[in-house]
Each structure stands twice: as C-alpha cells, then as structure tokens.
Amino acid sequence: MQLSDSLSTSTQQQVAILDSESFETLFASAEPMRVAVREGKRATKFAVEDGTERSDHVVRELTEIQIDFLLADDTRNQFESLRQAFEKNKLVTVQTKVRSYENMLILDMPHDETPELGTAVNVPVRMQEWVEVKPEFGELPPAKVENKGQSSTVKRGQQTSEESGAGTQRKGSVLSGVFK
C-alpha cells in the first residue's frame, strides 16, 4: 500500500505524525506550532596535483525534521506518548502540507516549562531519516578477489575455530628464552 493512497486530502492539508506501519495518527492532540524540514546534499571534494579542489560525486544527506509541539490539553499523557515513541525507537511518518517523510526516528525531545505558557509545555522534537543497511551475500567475480577460492560468501557456511597444532603455536620472541 502506498502512503499517498492511505491519506485523505483532509489529512494532507495539516501536519500529522503517523505510525510507519499502520499509518494511524500519533500524537493527535499535540499541536505542531512550527515545522522545519532540512533536505540537503553535498559535493565530495578532493585535491588534485595542482593544488585545486575538484568534485565528481554528490552525497545525499539524511533528512532532518524539527517540529515544535505545544502540549496544552492532557499535557502529562501527551508527553508520555511522545516519550514512549522516543524510548522504543519507533519509526514514524511525518506528513507536512507539501510532502510525506517516511521512516523518521525521534532523536531528541527537550521540553520547556515556563510560567508564560501556564499548564502548556513546549516540546521541540527533532527527527532524522532512518536508512537501514542490508548486507548482501553472493558471488564476486574472481577478478575482484585476491584468493579465487574466496569469491563466494554463500558457500562458506558457519565457520568454527580450531586449535593450533604444535608446528603453528607461537614460539615467542628471541628474548623469551632468556627470561624463563
């Protein structure tokens, strides 16, 4: 199921935090006061022989989002639900007015309690895109491996260690016999 298929047009006109698995709205009673999204990229730089710098590759930075929430009603329970998502490393989807950002992890959530706000609490929540690394296994062409017998990572199976034989045990340095 696509994220855009599951969202109604009324949801797309407001900022919402959704569960990444079920797309249920989280923190519905927390009021987002400001949303700042940072999407960026950088060009790699390297020095060449004449001392100048060159670039030949672009790296996409992870997306960061900061949402300043104002918790006004049922402050303690709202804060606790935010904190549980933070503690459990729950991945969320952030729906802004212009775009959806999937797989966001809450990095920090400091809060301000001031007399000017009364019983309300300001909680600026900072999130970062979560991209999980998936290891790849399979054949490498023998030309890319120094030892041709090591070209397959699949055929090796689970390895166990073995004890060293008498001929391969460490004998020590030249001075080891002097101090015995």
C-alpha positions in Angstrom: 0.0 0.0 0.0 1.3 3.4 -0.9 1.4 6.2 1.7 -0.4 8.6 -0.7 -3.2 6.1 -1.2 -3.9 5.9 2.5 -4.1 9.6 3.2 -7.2 11.6 2.6 -7.0 15.1 1.2 -8.1 16.5 4.6 -5.0 14.9 6.2 -2.7 16.2 3.6 -3.7 19.8 4.5 -2.4 19.5 8.0 0.8 18.4 9.7 0.4 14.8 11.1 2.7 12.2 12.7 1.7 8.7 11.5 2.8 5.3 12.6 5.1 4.0 9.8 3.4 0.5 9.9 -0.3 1.2 10.3 -0.5 4.9 9.2 -2.5 5.7 12.3 -2.2 9.2 13.5 0.0 9.6 16.5 0.1 12.5 19.0 -3.2 13.8 17.5 -3.9 16.2 20.4 -0.3 17.7 20.3 -0.4 21.0 18.4 2.5 21.5 15.9 3.4 25.2 16.1 6.3 25.1 13.6 7.8 22.5 11.2 11.3 22.8 9.8 12.5 20.3 7.2 16.1 20.1 6.1 16.8 18.1 3.0 20.4 18.5 1.7 23.2 17.1 -0.3 26.9 17.8 -0.5 29.5 17.5 -3.2 32.6 15.4 -2.4 35.9 17.3 -2.6 39.3 16.1 -3.3 42.6 17.8 -4.0 44.4 17.3 -7.3 48.1 17.6 -8.2 48.0 21.3 -9.0 46.5 22.1 -5.5 43.0 22.9 -6.6 39.9 21.0 -5.4 37.6 19.0 -7.6 34.2 17.4 -7.2 32.8 14.4 -9.0 30.2 12.9 -6.8 27.1 14.1 -4.8 26.1 12.6 -1.5 22.5 12.9 -0.2 22.3 13.9 3.4 19.7 12.3 5.7 16.6 14.3 6.0 16.1 16.1 9.4 12.8 17.5 10.7 12.1 19.6 13.8 8.5 20.0 14.9 7.8 22.4 17.8 4.8 20.9 19.6 2.7 22.8 22.1 1.1 20.3 24.6 -1.9 22.1 26.0 -4.5 19.5 26.9 -3.7 16.5 29.0 -0.1 17.5 29.0 1.3 14.6 31.0 -0.2 11.9 28.8 0.7 13.7 25.6 4.3 14.0 26.7 4.4 10.3 27.8 3.1 9.1 24.4 5.9 11.2 22.7 8.4 9.8 25.2 7.3 6.2 24.6 7.8 6.6 20.8 11.3 8.1 21.6 12.3 5.3 24.0 11.1 2.5 21.8 12.9 3.9 18.7 9.5 3.9 16.9 9.8 4.9 13.2 7.2 7.5 12.2 6.0 9.1 9.0 5.7 12.9 9.0 3.0 14.3 6.8 3.6 18.0 6.1 1.5 20.3 3.9 3.7 19.6 0.9 5.3 16.1 1.3 5.4 12.9 3.4 8.7 11.8 5.0 8.8 8.1 5.9 11.0 6.2 8.4 11.8 9.1 10.7 13.4 8.4 14.1 13.0 10.7 17.1 16.5 11.8 18.1 15.7 14.2 20.9 12.8 15.9 22.6 13.8 18.5 25.1 10.9 20.4 26.7 10.4 23.9 28.1 8.1 24.7 31.1 7.7 28.4 31.6 5.2 30.4 33.6 4.2 32.3 30.4 2.8 29.1 29.0 0.7 28.2 32.1 0.0 24.5 32.1 1.1 24.1 28.4 4.6 22.7 27.6 6.7 23.4 24.5 8.4 20.3 23.1 10.7 20.7 20.1 11.0 17.2 18.7 14.0 16.6 16.3 13.8 13.6 13.9 16.2 12.1 11.4 15.6 9.8 8.5 16.4 6.1 9.3 18.0 4.1 6.5 18.8 0.6 7.5 21.8 -1.2 5.9 21.0 -4.6 4.5 24.0 -6.9 4.0 24.4 -8.5 0.6 25.7 -12.0 0.1 26.6 -13.7 -3.2 29.3 -14.3 -5.8 32.0 -11.9 -6.6 33.8 -12.1 -9.9 37.2 -13.9 -9.3 39.0 -10.9 -10.7 37.8 -8.7 -7.7 39.1 -11.2 -5.1 42.8 -11.8 -4.3 42.3 -15.5 -3.4 40.0 -17.1 -6.1 38.6 -19.6 -3.5 37.1 -16.7 -1.5 34.8 -15.3 -4.3 31.7 -16.8 -2.7 30.4 -15.7 0.6 27.4 -18.1 0.4 29.3 -21.4 0.1 31.3 -20.8 3.3 28.6 -21.5 5.8 29.3 -21.1 9.6 32.9 -21.2 10.5 34.4 -22.7 13.6 37.9 -22.1 15.0 40.4 -24.9 15.5 43.2 -25.3 18.0 46.7 -24.6 16.7 49.0 -27.6 16.1 52.4 -28.0 17.6 54.1 -26.6 14.5 51.9 -23.5 14.4 51.9 -22.4 18.0 53.6 -19.1 18.8 57.1 -19.6 20.0 57.7 -16.1 21.3 60.5 -13.6 20.6 64.2 -14.2 20.7 64.4 -12.9 24.3 61.6 -15.1 25.6 64.1 -17.9 26.4 66.4 -15.6 28.3 63.8 -14.6 30.9 62.4 -18.1 31.7 
